[in-house]
Amino acid sequence: MGSVPTGTVTFLFTDIEGSTPLLEHLGDEAYARLLAEHRRLLREAFAAAHGHEVETQGDGFLVAFQSARDAVASALNAQRALAAYPWPDGAAFRVRMGLHTGEPQVSAGGYTGLDLHRVARICQAGWGGQILLSQATRDLIAGGLPEGAGLADLGARRLRGVHHEERMYQLLHADLPADFPPLRTLDSLPNNLPRQLTSFIGRAREMDEVEQLLSANRLVTLTGSGGCGKTRLAVQVAGDRADVYPDGVWLVELAPLSEPVLVPQATASALRVREQPGRPLLVTLAEHLQMKHALVVLDNCEHLVGACAHLAETLLRGCPDVRIRATSRERLGVAGEVVSRVPSLTVPDLARLPAFEVLARSEAVRLFGERAVAAWPGFRVTHDNAPLVAHICQRLDGIPLAIELAAARVNVLSLDQIALRLNDRFRLLVGGSRTAPSRQQTLRAALDWSYVLLAERERALLGRLSVFAGGWTLDAAEAICAGEGIGPGDVLDLLTLLIDKSLVIVDEREGDLRYRLLETVRQYVRDRLLETGQEAAVRARHRDWFLEMAEQAEAELRGPAQAAWLKRLDAEHDNVRSILEWTLANVDSAESALRLAAAMGRFWWMRGYLSEGRRWLEEAVAFPGGGSDTSRGQALLEAGRLAWAQSDYAAAGALLEQSLALFRSLEDKAGIADALNMLGLVAWVQSDYNLAQARYQEALALSREMGDRRRIGTLLNNLGRTASDWGAYALADGLHREDLEIRRSLGDEHGVATSLHNLGLVALGRGDLSSAHGLFEEGRRIREALGDKHNLVYSLNALGLVAYRQSEFHKAAALCEESLAFSRALGNREGISNALINLARLALRQGDVAQAKARCRESLALRKELGDRRGIAECLERLAEVAHADGHSVRAGRLLGATAAMREHAGAYLTEAERSDWERIKTAIVTSLGERGDTAVQEGQALSPERVIELALGDEP
């Protein structure tokens, strides 16, 4: 290379933004001429600051500087030169630049090391005209910036393909643009990719191949043996290409799942899609992704191939801009699938060992070296030990997992000892079963070798940890894994040893530590646990500990710590699933199954796991072997709650009646009150207000006997809603205010928000728009703070209705559109229908009759599905107004008359505003038709509900 900067070196990386569109705009000849001018301008700036041009790739430069100040000055002058050049109209070359300082290795082949990768990523995060600096470069030039220059701290950012966060700074100067879009880093792009705690080694060829395949094919499956690095490669490429998918890259982790029916649920959870009551989750997913440009990564499909294939095929057929990358030990078998095998890492040819520089850069040796340094910071790959490291890597067939396990031992074994022990293991494997796949043989050899190196108590703990699905916390491990020679106080020390030996992985999530096993390791040590004869005892402790946790959580979800407990249950959901599966396979575990499923019911309801939760509950109820009537009654109650949430009112009523009968036989006042309350809700949503009130009143009397303030508050709230529906606003106001006081005293923020919202509805019914707005707004703020999107849609819609009544039509439209978007994303049919009807009002106000009709009809169809008679009447009233505006006044009169009959039948009260609206529409119809208008209204009152809905959804005049 000649005389090049060495030691501490600052690299400048440049790249033309939008070079392909420029080439297409200018044509080959003009682009080539301007590219040459761009290069001349930059090279002059580099040379003036003593920069050494390392390489030119396409339209970018990599330049090395001995001085960080020279590098920054060069970048500034280069941007000035580009800005001053007379580019043709629409063809200015906008160049982004990144600077980073490090201590790269220098050899005959040039610079090597992660610093080159990092500076490229820094540059790629920026925009044309922007200069970005790493923390290392900023530290060196602090106080020595070019005249008039400053720095803007852009914060710690997740660069694509870099496992450590990088604090980044933007160079500010009067000659530079100052305002740019957000940086193109992972934290500013929609994704759920996990943070990588270790660097990604090699795989350049595989990354290029996968990227090319995915650009030309919509489904690419990475196949290979366990431990070969399929997941890491898939996540790395997804992160590198995150900016290509405006609607995000989403990782669906399938390893913890054991049942095919959970694949759509896991996918929905990863994509943050809520289940829609009464609809197949696959349909909801396909609709969510139908118009989106996104990448979905399905990880570890091999044990659920059929379900993954069905999911992939459904999404590919219904979502034209969605691409899928799967990892599996076998192909999915879907039409259009392209399979890319992930090989082992490249290892040197031991028969013809290359020079040390080449040997040290081989993928397997680099991986061993980096992971060995993590285990023993003093370790280095040297001229002397590199051949032995290469030998170890070759004996492990270049399998990343096996190499990492071997490298973790350098703190207790010499390289010679490692090589010798591996040799013993492989010799033993030769005499084993020849029918097992070779990939399982080699990986099992690595795991066998790692396992026999453990002390007896380390082996015992590792086997017991295999009962966890989806990870665990320290307190869970101490409670479940202690016993039979391991004390609770020993677990932490033994766990630390297993972490040090790379057998247990530590994950940090928002400051909380969780632990997990690689799935391959988990499967291996689970077999070892079976051999000890201790599996049943450990699983029983696993069941009992999580049952106690779930029952505590069920109570806490109603109090001030509900957000923390929701988060905890989210993390432990896979453990609960695993326990339910195991418990329901053991005939002596009926009681535990009922208790655990019942305890999880509220979580499943709040988080929207409606179908899954209902399935577990109904399986527990149907499970032979008995179980107490108390537990059975509670499970029936929770199953009824989920059926109600799915708008399956017939099933909900049947389940809840069974629950009520059991609780009555037990004289369990709390259970009776809860079942009555839910039966009241079933009646209320079907507009049977008399029955609903009777159920609530009986439940309230029992709750007052028990002095149970939480239940009293719940029932006061529900009675208040019924009173509002009847127009008894003074009564409703008093009930909701009493409920609000109770909720505040209990620290139940969720309940406080509900009470405030319902008080807002009372104020709205009275026509007190100012008070209604204040109450709705306070409730909205609480719901936003809780992350309660389900109920936030009602706050937004209510605020939109207030704005409409206050003639703030633009504000009303924005609020209702936001409510509609949230509701569609969550699958909340009631929220969708509410927002649609208000948007129909606004469309009529703007004279857009066609849009108003479409909004009304969609809302009516939903409310018909829900059995909401009051809501149906509201839709018919709007459609009457639409028909009149469309010149069909007779039809309008009939629809309007039908609304009056329907409301009277449902016992629904009209507020003053609603009555005024009804009279306004009727006056317009009568004015248009005279006596024929009154006749049409009377004809509508005589129509059956089915005929009215048919009329509303049809096109007859």
PABA-648943 format. One record per residue (C-alpha): x negated, y, z negated. Coordinates in steps of 0.25 Angstrom, whole numbers, padded with zeros to 4 digits, always signed. Each point is the difference from the previous one (the first is absolute). Example, Ala and Ser with C-alpha at 12.3 -4.5 7.8 and 13.67 -1.06 7.14 Angstrom:
BEGIN
-0049-0018-0031;-0006+0014+0002;
This chain:
BEGIN
+0000+0000+0000;-0012+0009-0001;+0000+0010-0012;+0014-0001-0006;+0005+0005-0013;-0002-0010-0012;+0003-0001-0014;+0012+0009-0003;+0007+0003+0013;+0012+0008+0004;+0008-0006+0012;+0009+0008+0009;+0010-0007+0008;+0009+0007+0011;+0012-0005+0008;+0008+0007+0010;+0015+0000-0004;+0009-0004+0011;-0010-0004+0010;+0009-0010+0008;+0011+0011+0002;-0011+0010+0004;-0006-0010+0010;+0014-0003+0006;+0003+0015+0001;-0013+0004+0006;-0003-0012+0009;-0014-0007+0000;-0008+0010+0007;+0004+0012-0008;+0000-0007-0013;-0014-0005+0002;-0005+0014+0003;+0006+0006-0013;-0005-0012-0008;-0014+0003+0005;+0003+0015-0005;+0005-0005-0013;-0013-0009-0002;-0009+0012+0004;+0006+0009-0010;+0000-0010-0011;-0015-0004+0003;-0004+0014-0001;+0006+0002-0013;-0006-0013-0005;-0014+0003+0005;+0000+0014-0006;+0002-0007-0014;-0011-0011+0002;+0011-0011+0002;-0004-0013+0005;+0010-0006+0010;+0002-0015-0004;+0010-0004+0010;+0011+0005+0010;+0012-0009+0001;+0010+0005+0010;+0004+0014-0004;-0006+0000-0014;-0014+0002-0006;-0007-0005-0012;-0011+0009-0004;-0010-0001-0012;-0005+0011-0008;-0011+0000-0011;+0007+0012-0006;+0015+0001-0004;-0001+0015+0001;-0005-0001+0015;+0011-0010+0003;+0011+0009-0005;-0005+0012+0007;-0001-0009+0013;+0014-0004-0001;+0005+0014-0003;-0008+0006+0012;+0005-0012+0009;+0014+0004-0003;-0003+0015+0003;-0006-0004+0013;+0012-0009+0004;+0010+0011-0004;-0007+0011+0008;-0001-0009+0013;+0010+0004+0011;+0007-0013+0001;+0011-0001+0011;+0014+0002-0004;+0006-0012-0008;-0014-0007+0000;-0008+0005-0012;-0009-0010-0006;+0004-0001-0015;-0010-0008-0008;+0001-0005-0014;-0013-0002-0008;-0003-0007-0012;-0013+0001-0009;-0005-0010-0010;-0013-0002-0008;-0006-0013-0004;-0013-0008+0000;+0001-0009+0012;-0009-0012+0004;-0009+0003+0012;-0006-0011+0008;-0004-0002+0015;+0014-0001+0004;+0004+0013-0006;+0008+0004-0013;+0008-0010-0007;+0009+0000-0012;+0014+0004-0005;-0003+0015+0001;+0001+0000+0015;+0014-0007-0001;+0004+0010-0010;-0003+0013+0008;+0007-0006+0012;+0013-0002-0009;-0002+0014-0006;+0000+0006+0014;+0012-0008+0005;+0008+0005-0012;-0001+0014+0005;+0006+0008+0012;-0006+0008+0011;-0007+0012-0005;-0001-0005-0014;-0013-0003-0007;+0001-0010-0012;-0011-0002-0010;-0002-0012-0010;-0002+0002-0015;-0015-0004+0002;-0002+0011+0011;+0008+0010-0008;-0009-0002-0013;-0013+0002+0009;+0005+0013+0006;+0007+0006-0012;-0005+0015-0001;-0007-0001+0014;+0012+0001+0009;-0002+0008+0013;+0003+0015-0001;+0015+0002-0002;+0004-0014-0001;+0007-0007-0011;+0006-0014-0004;+0014-0005-0002;+0001-0012-0009;+0010-0010+0007;-0001-0010-0011;-0003-0014-0001;+0005-0008+0012;+0001-0014+0005;-0008-0001+0013;+0004-0011+0009;-0010-0012-0001;-0007+0006-0012;+0003-0007-0014;-0004+0012-0009;+0007+0013+0000;-0007+0012+0006;+0002+0014-0005;+0000+0009+0012;-0002+0015+0003;+0003+0009+0012;-0010+0010+0004;+0007+0014+0000;-0005+0012+0009;+0007+0012+0007;-0005-0006+0013;+0007-0014-0003;+0015-0003+0000;+0005-0002-0014;+0013-0007+0001;+0001-0015+0004;+0010-0011-0002;-0003-0010-0011;-0012-0008+0001;+0001-0013+0008;-0003-0009-0012;+0007-0012-0006;+0006+0008-0011;+0007+0010+0010;+0006-0011+0009;+0012-0009-0004;-0005-0014-0005;-0001-0009-0012;-0014-0006+0003;-0008-0003-0012;-0012+0007-0004;-0012-0008+0003;-0010-0001-0012;-0011-0006+0008;-0006+0004+0014;+0004-0007+0013;-0012-0008+0006;-0002-0002+0015;+0012-0006+0008;-0002+0011+0011;+0003-0009+0011;+0012-0006-0006;+0005+0014-0004;-0001+0004+0015;+0006-0012+0005;+0012+0001-0010;+0002+0015+0004;+0000-0004+0015;+0010-0011-0002;+0009+0008-0008;+0000+0011+0010;+0005-0009+0011;+0008-0010-0009;+0011+0002-0010;-0003-0012-0009;-0014-0004-0003;-0003-0011-0010;-0013-0002-0007;-0003-0014-0003;-0011-0007-0007;-0004-0008-0012;+0003+0005-0014;-0010+0009-0005;-0005+0004+0014;+0004+0015-0002;+0013+0001+0008;+0007+0009-0010;-0012+0009-0001;-0002+0001+0015;+0015+0003+0002;+0001+0011-0011;-0013+0006+0005;+0005+0001+0015;+0013+0005-0005;-0007+0011-0008;-0008+0004+0012;+0012+0001+0009;+0009+0007-0010;+0001+0013+0008;+0005-0008+0012;+0013-0003-0007;+0008+0012-0004;+0010-0008-0008;-0011-0007-0008;-0008-0013-0002;+0006-0009-0010;-0006-0012-0007;+0010-0012-0004;-0007-0009-0010;+0006-0014+0001;-0010-0008-0008;+0008+0001-0014;+0013-0005+0007;+0005-0014+0000;+0013+0000+0007;+0003+0004+0014;+0012+0008-0004;-0009+0010-0007;-0007+0004+0013;+0010+0011+0004;+0000+0005-0014;-0015+0002-0001;+0000+0007+0013;+0011+0009-0004;-0007+0003-0013;-0013+0003+0008;+0007+0009+0010;+0008+0007-0012;+0013-0005+0006;+0012-0002-0009;+0009-0011+0002;+0014+0003+0006;+0012-0006-0008;+0007-0011+0008;-0010+0000+0012;-0012-0009+0003;-0013+0006-0004;-0006-0004+0014;+0010+0009+0007;-0003+0012-0010;-0015-0002+0003;+0002+0000+0015;+0009+0012+0000;-0010+0008-0009;-0011-0003+0009;+0008+0001+0013;-0005+0014+0004;-0013+0000-0007;-0014-0001+0005;-0007-0009-0011;-0009-0011-0003;+0004-0012-0010;-0011-0009-0005;+0006-0013-0005;-0011-0006-0009;-0001-0015-0003;+0011-0006+0008;-0005-0014+0000;+0010-0006-0011;+0012+0008+0006;-0003-0001+0015;+0015-0003+0004;+0005+0012-0008;-0011+0009+0005;+0002-0004+0014;+0015+0003-0001;-0003+0014-0006;-0010+0003+0011;+0009-0004+0011;+0011+0008-0006;-0008+0013-0001;-0007-0002+0014;+0014-0002+0006;+0006+0012-0007;-0011+0010-0002;-0007+0003+0013;-0011+0009-0006;-0004-0009-0012;-0012-0008+0001;-0003-0012-0009;-0013-0006-0005;+0001-0013-0008;-0011-0008-0007;+0002-0015-0001;-0007-0013+0000;+0009-0004+0012;+0007+0008+0011;+0015+0005-0002;+0004-0006+0013;+0008+0012+0004;+0001+0004+0015;-0010+0010+0004;-0009-0003-0012;-0015+0002+0003;-0009-0008-0010;-0014+0005-0004;-0008-0010-0008;-0008+0007-0011;-0014-0007+0000;-0010-0001-0011;-0010+0011-0001;-0012-0001+0009;-0012-0007-0006;-0014+0000+0005;-0005-0012+0008;-0009-0007-0011;-0008-0007+0011;-0004+0013+0006;+0000+0010-0011;+0000+0015+0006;-0008+0011-0006;+0003+0005-0014;+0007+0013+0005;+0010-0009+0009;+0001-0010-0011;+0004+0010-0010;+0011+0006+0009;+0007-0013+0003;+0014+0000-0006;-0001-0011-0010;-0013+0004-0005;+0005+0014-0002;+0012-0005-0007;-0008-0008-0009;-0009+0011-0003;+0010+0010-0004;+0008-0009-0009;-0012-0005-0006;-0004+0014-0004;+0014+0002-0006;-0003-0012-0009;-0015+0003-0003;-0004+0015+0004;-0014-0004+0001;+0002-0010+0011;-0006+0004+0014;-0001-0008+0013;-0014+0000+0003;-0010-0005+0010;-0003-0012-0009;+0014-0004-0004;+0008+0003+0013;-0002-0014+0006;+0005-0006-0013;+0012+0009+0000;+0003-0003+0015;-0001-0015-0004;+0010+0001-0011;+0009+0008+0010;-0001-0011+0010;+0003-0011-0009;+0012+0007-0004;+0004+0001+0015;+0001+0015-0001;+0013-0001-0008;+0001+0014-0007;+0007-0005-0012;-0010-0011-0002;-0012+0010+0002;+0006+0010-0010;+0002-0012-0010;-0015-0003+0002;-0005+0014-0001;+0007+0002-0013;-0009-0011-0006;-0013+0008+0002;+0000+0005-0014;-0001-0014-0006;-0006-0008+0011;-0012+0001+0009;+0002+0000+0015;-0007-0014+0000;+0010-0005-0011;+0012+0005+0008;-0005-0007+0013;-0003-0013-0008;+0014+0000-0006;+0007+0003+0013;-0008-0011+0006;+0005-0010-0010;+0015+0004+0002;-0001-0001+0015;-0006-0014-0001;+0011-0004-0009;+0010+0005+0010;-0005-0009+0011;+0005-0012-0007;+0014+0006-0002;+0013-0001+0008;-0003+0002+0015;+0015+0003+0002;+0000+0013-0007;-0002+0012+0010;-0015+0005+0000;+0004+0014-0004;+0006-0006-0013;-0012-0009-0002;-0010+0012+0001;+0008+0009-0009;+0003-0011-0010;-0015-0003-0001;-0003+0015-0003;+0011+0000-0011;-0004-0014-0005;-0014+0006-0002;+0005+0013-0006;+0009-0008-0010;-0011-0010-0005;-0009+0012-0004;+0011+0005-0010;-0001-0004-0014;+0011-0009-0005;+0008+0012-0007;-0001+0008+0013;+0005-0011+0008;+0012-0002-0010;+0003+0015+0001;-0001+0001+0015;+0010-0012+0002;+0010+0006-0010;-0001+0013+0008;+0005-0007+0012;+0015+0000-0006;+0000+0015+0003;+0006+0005+0013;-0003+0014+0005;-0010+0002-0011;+0000+0003-0015;-0003+0009-0011;-0010-0002-0011;+0011-0002-0011;+0007-0010+0008;-0013-0008+0002;-0003+0000-0015;+0014-0005-0003;+0002-0010+0010;-0014-0006+0002;-0005-0001-0014;+0001-0013-0007;-0006-0014+0001;-0014+0005-0003;+0001+0015+0004;+0004+0010-0010;+0008+0013+0004;-0013+0008-0003;-0008-0009+0009;+0008+0003+0012;-0006+0014+0003;-0014-0005+0000;+0003-0012+0008;+0008+0009+0010;-0012+0009+0001;-0009-0012+0004;+0009-0004+0011;+0001+0014+0005;-0015+0001+0000;-0001-0013+0008;+0010+0005+0010;+0011-0010-0003;+0009+0011-0005;+0003+0013+0007;+0004+0013-0008;+0010+0009+0006;+0002+0015-0005;+0013+0005+0003;+0003+0014-0005;-0009-0002-0012;+0005-0014-0004;-0009-0012+0002;+0006-0013+0005;-0008-0013+0003;+0003-0010+0011;-0006-0012+0007;-0003-0001+0014;+0011-0009+0005;-0010-0011+0005;-0006+0000-0014;+0013-0001-0006;+0005-0012+0008;-0014-0007-0003;+0001+0003-0015;+0014-0004-0001;-0003-0014+0004;-0011+0000-0011;+0011+0004-0010;+0008-0011+0004;-0011-0010-0002;-0001+0005-0015;+0014-0004-0003;+0002+0014-0006;+0009+0006+0011;+0013-0002-0006;-0004+0007-0013;-0007+0012+0007;+0012+0002+0009;+0010-0001-0012;-0009+0011-0007;+0001+0008+0013;+0015-0002+0001;+0002+0004-0015;-0009+0012+0000;+0007+0006+0013;+0013-0003-0005;-0002+0008-0013;-0006+0011+0009;+0012+0000+0009;+0010+0001-0012;-0007+0011-0006;-0001+0007+0014;+0015-0002+0001;+0003+0009-0012;-0011+0010+0003;+0006+0003+0014;+0011+0007-0007;-0009+0010-0008;-0011+0010+0002;-0011-0010+0004;+0008-0005+0012;-0010+0005+0011;-0011-0007-0007;+0007-0013-0001;+0005+0001+0014;-0015+0001+0004;-0003-0012-0009;+0010-0009+0006;-0004+0004+0014;-0014-0005-0003;+0005-0013-0007;+0011-0003+0010;-0008-0012+0007;-0002-0006-0014;+0015+0000-0003;+0003-0006+0014;-0010-0011-0003;+0005-0003-0014;+0015+0000+0006;-0005-0010+0011;-0007-0009-0010;+0011+0001-0011;+0011-0003+0010;-0007-0013+0004;+0000-0005-0014;+0013-0005-0006;-0003+0003-0014;-0002+0015+0003;+0014+0004+0003;+0000+0010-0012;-0013+0007+0004;+0005+0001+0014;+0013+0007-0004;-0007+0009-0010;-0011+0004+0009;+0009+0003+0012;+0010+0007-0008;-0011+0009-0006;-0005+0004+0014;+0014+0003+0005;-0001+0015-0003;-0014+0001+0006;+0005-0007+0013;+0012+0010+0000;-0008+0012-0002;-0011-0004+0010;+0010-0005+0011;-0004-0015-0001;+0015-0003+0002;+0000-0012+0008;-0012-0006-0006;+0004+0003-0014;+0014-0006+0002;-0006-0012+0006;-0008-0003-0013;+0011+0003-0009;+0010-0009+0008;-0010-0011+0000;-0002+0001-0015;+0015+0000-0003;+0001-0012+0009;-0012-0008-0005;+0004-0013-0008;-0004-0002-0014;+0008+0010-0008;-0005+0012-0006;+0007+0009-0010;+0013+0006+0003;-0006+0014-0004;-0011-0002+0010;+0010-0005+0011;+0009+0012-0003;-0011+0010+0001;-0005-0006+0013;+0014+0000+0006;+0001+0014-0004;-0013+0004+0007;+0004-0008+0012;+0013+0008+0001;-0007+0013-0001;-0008-0003+0012;+0012-0005+0008;+0007+0013-0004;-0013+0008+0005;+0001-0008+0013;+0015+0004+0001;+0004-0015-0001;+0011+0004-0009;+0008-0014+0001;-0013-0007-0004;-0003+0010-0011;+0014-0001-0006;-0001-0015-0001;-0014+0000-0006;+0004+0011-0010;+0013-0007-0004;-0008-0013-0003;-0010+0008-0008;+0012+0007-0008;+0006-0013-0003;-0013-0006-0006;-0002+0013-0008;+0014+0000-0005;-0001-0015-0005;-0013+0004-0007;+0007+0013-0006;-0013+0007+0005;+0005+0015+0000;-0012+0005+0007;+0001-0010+0011;+0015+0002+0001;-0002+0015+0001;-0010-0001+0011;+0008-0010+0008;+0012+0009-0001;-0008+0012+0004;-0005-0007+0013;+0015-0004+0003;+0004+0014-0002;-0010+0004+0011;+0005-0010+0009;+0014+0005-0001;-0005+0015+0001;-0007-0002+0013;+0013-0006+0005;+0008+0012-0004;+0007-0008-0011;-0001+0011-0010;+0010-0005-0010;-0006-0014-0001;-0014+0007-0001;+0004+0009-0011;+0006-0012-0008;-0013-0008+0001;-0008+0012-0004;+0009+0003-0012;-0001-0014-0005;-0015+0000+0001;-0001+0014-0006;+0008-0005-0012;-0009-0012-0002;-0013+0009+0001;+0005+0010-0010;+0003-0012-0010;-0015-0004+0002;-0005+0014-0001;-0007-0002+0013;-0003+0014+0005;-0006-0005+0013;+0012-0007+0004;+0009+0011-0005;-0007+0009+0009;+0001-0009+0012;+0015-0001-0001;+0002+0014-0003;-0007+0003+0013;+0009-0010+0008;+0013+0005-0007;-0005+0014+0004;-0001-0003+0014;+0014-0006+0000;+0006+0012-0007;-0007+0008+0011;+0007-0008+0011;+0013+0003-0007;-0003+0015+0000;+0000+0000-0016;-0012+0009+0000;+0000+0004-0014;+0001-0014-0005;-0011-0004+0010;-0009+0012-0005;+0001-0004-0014;-0003-0015+0003;-0012+0004+0008;-0006+0010-0010;+0001-0011-0011;-0007-0010+0009;-0011+0011+0003;-0002+0002-0015;-0002-0015-0002;-0009-0002+0012;-0009+0012-0005;-0001-0006-0014;-0004-0013+0005;-0011+0006+0010;+0007-0006+0012;-0004+0009+0011;+0007-0008+0010;+0013+0001-0008;-0002+0015-0002;-0001+0002+0015;+0013-0008+0002;+0008+0008-0010;-0005+0013+0006;+0004-0004+0014;+0014-0005-0005;+0002+0014-0007;-0004+0006+0013;+0011-0008+0006;+0010+0005-0010;-0004+0015+0002;+0001-0002+0015;+0014-0006-0001;+0004+0013-0008;-0006+0009+0010;-0012+0005-0009;-0010-0001+0011;-0011+0008-0008;+0001-0010-0012;+0001-0012+0010;-0013+0004+0007;-0008+0002-0013;+0004-0014-0005;-0003-0007+0013;-0013+0007+0001;-0004-0004-0014;+0004-0014+0002;-0008+0000+0014;-0013+0005-0007;+0001-0012-0010;+0003-0010+0011;-0012+0005+0008;-0009-0001-0012;+0005-0014-0003;-0002-0004+0015;+0015-0004+0000;+0002+0001+0015;+0013-0008-0001;+0007+0010-0009;-0008+0012+0006;+0009-0002+0013;+0012+0004-0008;-0006+0012-0006;-0004+0005+0014;+0013-0003+0006;+0007+0007-0011;-0009+0012+0001;+0003+0000+0015;+0015+0001-0003;-0001+0011-0009;-0009+0008+0010;+0011-0003+0010;+0011+0005-0009;-0009+0013-0002;-0001+0002+0015;-0015-0003+0000;+0001-0009+0012;-0014-0002+0004;-0004-0003-0014;+0012-0010-0001;-0005-0007+0013;-0014-0001-0005;+0004-0007-0013;+0010-0009+0006;-0009-0004+0011;-0011-0003-0011;+0010-0008-0008;+0004-0008+0013;-0014-0003+0003;-0003-0005-0014;+0013-0008+0000;-0003-0007+0013;-0014-0003-0005;+0005-0006-0013;+0012-0007+0007;+0010+0007-0009;+0013-0001+0008;+0007+0009-0010;-0010+0011+0001;+0000-0001+0015;+0015+0001+0001;+0000+0012-0010;-0011+0007+0008;+0007-0003+0013;+0013+0006-0004;-0006+0013-0004;-0008+0001+0012;+0013-0002+0008;+0005+0012-0007;-0012+0008+0004;+0001-0005+0015;+0015+0005+0000;-0004+0013-0005;-0010+0002+0011;+0011-0005+0010;-0008-0013+0004;+0013-0009+0000;-0007-0012+0006;-0011+0000-0011;+0011+0002-0010;+0008-0012+0005;-0013-0009+0001;-0003+0003-0015;+0014-0002-0005;+0001-0013+0007;-0013-0006-0005;+0004+0005-0014;+0014-0006+0001;-0006-0014+0005;-0009+0000-0013;+0011+0004-0009;+0009-0011+0006;-0011-0010-0003;-0001+0005-0015;+0015+0000-0002;-0001+0015-0004;+0015+0004+0002;-0003+0014-0005;-0012+0002+0009;+0008-0006+0012;+0011+0011-0003;-0011+0011+0001;-0005-0006+0013;+0014+0000+0006;+0002+0014-0004;-0013+0005+0007;+0004-0009+0012;+0014+0007+0000;-0008+0013+0001;-0008-0005+0011;+0012-0005+0008;+0007+0013-0001;-0013+0007+0005;+0000-0010+0011;+0014+0004+0005;+0007-0013-0006;+0009+0007-0011;+0010-0011-0001;-0011-0010-0003;-0006+0010-0010;+0014+0002-0007;+0001-0015-0001;-0014-0002-0006;+0002+0012-0010;+0013-0006-0004;-0006-0014-0003;-0011+0007-0009;+0011+0005-0009;+0007-0014-0001;-0014-0007-0002;-0004+0010-0011;+0014-0002-0007;-0002-0015+0001;-0014+0001-0006;+0004+0010-0011;-0011+0009+0005;+0002+0015-0004;-0003+0011+0009;-0008+0012-0005;+0004+0014+0004;-0010+0001+0010;+0004-0014+0006;+0015+0004+0000;-0003+0013+0006;-0008-0007+0011;+0012-0010+0002;+0010+0012+0001;-0009+0007+0010;-0001-0011+0010;+0015-0003-0002;+0003+0015+0003;-0008-0001+0013;+0007-0012+0005;+0014+0005-0003;-0004+0014+0006;-0004-0008+0013;+0012-0009+0000;+0011+0006-0007;+0010-0010-0006;-0007-0011+0007;-0012+0002-0009;+0008-0002-0013;+0006-0013+0007;-0014-0005+0003;-0004+0002-0014;+0012-0008-0005;-0003-0011+0010;-0014-0001-0005;+0005-0002-0014;+0007-0012+0004;-0011-0007+0007;-0008-0012-0006;-0014+0002-0004;-0005-0010+0010;+0008+0007+0011;-0005+0014-0004;-0015-0005+0000;+0003-0006+0014;+0006+0013+0005;-0012+0008-0006;-0011-0009+0006;+0008+0000+0014;+0002+0010+0011;+0015+0000+0002;+0006+0014-0001;
